[in-house]
Amino acid sequence: MKTVNVGLIGFGTVGTGVVKTLLSKRRSLESRSGVSINLAKIADLNLRPRIGVRVPKKLLTRNVDSVIKNRNIDIVVELIGGIHPAKEIILKSARLGKHVVTANKALLAEHGREIFSLASKFKTFVGFEASVGGGIPVINVLKNSFVANDIEVIHGILNGTTNFILSKMSEEKCAFNEALRDAQKRGIAEKNPKLDISGADSCHKLCLLALLGFGLSVKPKDIYTEGIEKVSPIDIEYAKNWGYAVKSLAIAKKVGSKLDLRVHPALISLKKILASVKYEDNAIFIRGNMTGEALLYGKGAGELPTASAVVSDIVEIAKNVDDFKKSKNPFKLEFAGSVKKVRKMHDLTTRYYVRFSVIDKPGVLAGISGILAQNGISISTVSQKERKRGQPVPLVMLTHEANEGSMQKALDRIDKLSYVTEKSVEIRIEQ
Ligand code: HSE
């Protein structure tokens, strides 16, 4: 039986899951793939024992080059994250003819084009199933299962940290900071949660979904991205009363020959399935012209779900390792689909939830609605629950369909009014 040697770089949480899996499931992976998958080296700066797995000492090294340059190693698994030196590790490995498996969405979103084209040149494969949705096999589904479809929409909840925070704020009526602290205590949010909270992590993942679903190579800067910091418990309460949940959504939607790409908090109807995706779970809807709507749902992070995705790539490569070198059609992800470019955010048309902070006095509603009207924005519902004469109160409304550019213009003017006390908060409503 053929043996394929794997070198792992990065023995952290996911790396530990991969090691556990490769060591404990060797027989079953062998019988399912017809290839013997041998974990040959593990590189990390920290070589202390990991809980739940005993690793033969001879596998461990602090020297990354001893993995990359090892002639026997066929597949390099990069699980250190970040841009540098992960990028150099992957490029060097590909140049040496090694296949690569990574979970590094930030790196692929920023430098995927360079990495994929080098892999193509050297006839090696880059597996990145673990980079989006943890254990949810969305990469394989888009690359293979949906290949006959023109994809119309991909949208979903791609970040467990923000979904946990928003769910906890909604279910347990707590403030953002308390929800974040709880997420950190449970190991769901990082000590520095900026990447998740700001929407950047979802944006990186959406770059990869746009490439696989629509053939379009985009960078994070091409995607309109908003974090969840502006959402307050009062927004969640108002939304709930009007029949909506507040979720951080990642959206890729075909509009003519353009692709609407955005990550932001959104109100979605409580009747929609996505509204019931709670806490750290992820869910991704894909609508193909042949399949209609399909839903992938599950654990978007964690040691074993993510390791499951990494090992699926390793097995896929191991099964085809000889074919890649002979292939006339090397690794390629961009394709000529019907989508040509990203649509500008100010061209979006959608409904809005808007919360103004205003002094409670006569004429305020007239002033605000006047500016909205001058910008072609029509109000569908208004609520001012609090009554504090002469004091700041929230004035909350839903609009009919409006143009994003017009909405931003109107909000700029409204925020300068003397009786508006804080920056207005607008949350788009996703149908
Ligand atoms: N930090 C991510 C999340 C998981 O909270 O979903 C890894 O992408």
Boltz pocket constraint, residues with backbone or C-beta under 6 A from the ligand:
constraints:
  - pocket:
      binder: B
      contacts: [[A, 131], [A, 158], [A, 159], [A, 160], [A, 161], [A, 162], [A, 188], [A, 196], [A, 201], [A, 280], [A, 300], [A, 301]]
      max_distance: 6.0
